[in-house]
Amino acid sequence: MGQLLVGVDVGTGSARAGLFSARGESLGRAEQPIRLRRRSAREAEHDSGQIWQAVGEAVQAALAKAGAAPEDVAGIGFDATCSLVLQGDKGAGVTAAPDGLANWDTVVWLDHRAIAEAAECTATGDALLDSLGGVMSPEMQLPKLMWLKRHLPASWQAMTAAFDLADFLTHAASGSLARSESTLACKWGWADGWPTALLVRIGLADLIDKANLPDAPTPPGADLGPLTPEAASALGLTPATRVAAGLVDAHAGALGALGGDAASGERLCLIAGTSNSILALAQDRRPIRGIWGPYRDAILPGLWLLEAGQSATGALLDHLVRAHPAGGEPTADRHAAIAARIAELREQEGARLAAHLHILPDFHGNRAPLAEPGAFGVMSGLTLDDDFDSLARLYWRAALAIALGVRQNLEALGAHGFATDRLRLGGGHVKSPLLRQLYADATGAAIELPRADAMLLGSAMLAAHAAGLYGSVAEAAAAMDQGYATIAPGPERHDRDYRAMLAMQRHRRELEQIVREAE
């Protein structure tokens, strides 16, 4: 049997595959775009068939770059966003689109069409909410399925299975109907059993049968069996390759970023990309209002997971670039050019740079710690300027606002005993010197930068356990850890801007109260 491992990470806009040695060295990496249909700010769909095709192409390209043979690969692991895949008879996709186009069978994680249904779930006061920070998010699967049953009854009738995207990928790879503890606990309401009373109350009494859900979840990294012949052909591997039960993408990032430190608990990491997730592992249960969790065994056995998130971070910066007259398509080069101009302006103006401009970055709601999915973004201090420098100033203040949101979440975690002086960083923001330093400066935490792609390495760690190379996921994480570099915080903590952000949150609540009184 081979000793190499494949990790697959499916994000919002692409599928990535990495080939690793049994010691965690990266040998080859490839990426393929996936289609995202964004019909409105609140509605978005994927095509699961196109995602699977992109995964296959990425895996084959990663092997080719490494010059590895298919028989060299012992195991494969998957992580993905918490998107909802709908299937009908014989695995056919079931449309999630109101206009009925059949191939759009996946509700994207960031889709907020079910915001009213989420509020209904919160209003029940069900005990499940104690594991969700007290508030049901429209990014969870229960409200999305409520919406589907109400608004697309034909799709509900046609549905014979529903998967979190990571579980869809392991199903496509192995044929197994197992669902990961990571996905079921964090997105489906599993908490030592299904919340049957809540399901009846919200009109989903038939969900377990309709979605073909198991009686219990499967631990991440468990061996789900070998690749099916069809999957082996699609991925360019052999049917001897073992398939690991997967993880939510941020959870895989935490595993890969923390490595050998993950099993100790009491560590924080920030997985930052389209959205941000601050993940905290603990050895005891610590529920915190406004923060998802605690979830037991969601990443490693015996540890509790809390997740403090920001729904739009990289997505917000992309949006501002697209919307500004001097912006354009938010490519990596465009972001880099804006960051370079910000550095020049900061050199010239120091702390005075755009000091009049303040932003609340909740353009897609506030996931944590306020837990207000219906919250709006706010900008104060705009002018009629529309040149490139005005874009740079706006971008700078939005990036700072995102970092200050991380600070607010860290304070909430710190109030419950978590050490916040170090923060391991994974995800796309690792590539941004601007954001890396802002996270350090605004929070006062030392930012630790993993020397490997955290999500891909985390999924490869799962594969290593499933393939029998290590006796546990924790053992694989320790053996495959690639270490990290450290960025120290600078002297500027942006305290004035933090006070301004808290004041803007108060003012937003006051304005919303005025609006409610007028209704």
Buried (B, 14 or more C-beta within 10 A) or exposed (E): EBBBBBBBBBBBBBBBBBBBBBEBEBBBBBBBEBEBBEBEEBBBBBBBBBBBBBBBBBBBBBBEBBEBEBEBBBBBBBBBBBBBBBBBEEBEBBBBBBEEEBBBBBBBBBBBBBBEBBBBBBEBEBEBBBBBBBBBBBBBBBBBBBBBBEEBEEBBEBBBBBBBBBBBBBBBBBBBBBBBBBBBBBBBBBBEEBBEEBBEBBBBEEBBEBBBBBEEBBBBBBBBBBBBEEBBEBBBBBBBBBBBBBBBBBBBBBBBBBBBBBBEBBBBBBBBBBBBBBBBBBEEEBBBEBBBBBBBBBBBBEBBBBBBBBBBBBBBBBBBBEEBEBBEEBEEEBBBBBBEBBBEBBEEEEEEBBBEBBBBBBBBBBBBBBBBBBBBBBBBBEEEEEEBBBBBBBBBBBBBBBBBBBBBBBEBBEEEEBBBEBBBBBBBBBEBEBBBBBBBBBBBBBBBBBBBBBBBBBBBBBBBBBBEBBEBBBBBBBBBBBEBEEBEBEEBBBEEBBEBBEEBBEEBEEEBEEEEEEE
